Amino acid sequence: MPDEMQLPELVDTTATVTGDGTAPRGARELEAVYDIPVTVSAVLGKATMQVSQLLKLGRGAVVELDRKLGEAIDIYVNNRLVARGEVVMVDDNRLGVTMTEIVKADRGV
């Protein structure tokens, strides 16, 4: 996985200049969070097993996940589901994720 993942811009800065040449108040305030680091996780799937089954796993063992081949994976930011996507090859030996769907946040949490 690349060292840094580029997330889509939250604000279109090309269209946020006011008549006096300054950015609107909301856009300026949002710039304060641009440098805050977040943890991005891409979850291929999950499996549940007993500890005894886990201890029997060895090299070459296959753990069956709850997803089908080609099914979208979940993308989390700071442990919150934000999107779904597909696994892509970035380089010959690196994987990445293409976001295909943004998950609407439940504001009741």
N, C-alpha and C positions, 0 to 999 in steps of 0.2 A: 504494500500500500504506500502511496507517495507520502513524504513527510508532511505536506500540507495539502488539505483539500480545499479547493476554491468553491465557496458557496455563492449562490446568486446574490447580486447586490440587493439590499433591502430598499434602497432609494435610488431613483434614476437621477443622478447628479447633473446630467446634461440638461434637465428640464426644471431644475429647482432654483434658478436664479431669478430674483425679483427685479422690479424696475430700477431699483437703486444699485443693482450689481451684487447684492449679497444673497446668501442662501436663506430661505425661510427659517424661522425659529425652530420648527420641528426637525428639519434636516440637520441643522447645527447641533441640536441636542442629541440626535441619534449618533452623530459622529463620535461621541464619547465612548460608545460601546464597541466600535470597530476593532479595537486592539485587545479585547478581552478574549482569552483563549477558551475554547470549548472542546469537549471530547465528542468525536463523531464515530459511531459504531455502525457497522453493516452486519446484520444478523441473517445468516443463510438459513437457519432453521433451529429447532430445538428438539431435544429428546429427553425422556424421563426414564430412569432405570434405577434399580436397586444398587446399593453399595456393593453387594456381592457380585453383581454383573459388572460393575465398573472395575472391580479389582481383577476380574478375569480378562480384561482387555489387554492386548499386547500389540506389538508391532504388526502392522498389516490388518488389524481389526477394523471393521467397518461399523460405524454407528449410524443407524438409519434416522434421518431427520424428518420432521413433520411437514416438509415441503416437497413439491413435485419439481422435476427438472423443468426449467423455464419459467417457473412461478416467481412472481416478484419477491424481492427480499425487503426486509424492514430496515429503515435507516433511522437511527436515533441520534439526537444531539443532547448531551448531558442526561442520558437515560430517559428521554422523552421522545416518543415516536413522532417524527416530523414528515417523513416521506417514505415512498416505496420506490424501488428501482431495480436495475438489472446489473449483473456483474459483467464487466468489460475488461479486456486485456489492455493495459497501458503501455507496457514495454514487453520484451520477450519473457520477462520473469516477474512482472508486477501486475497486480489486479487493481481495478478501480470500480467505482459504482456510478452509473448514470441514473439520475433521478428521473422517474417517469410519472410520478404522481406526488403532489404535496398533500399531506393529511391535514385536514382542518382541525385546529386545536379546539378542545373542549374547555371553554372558559370557566366551567363550573368547578374545576379542580383547584 
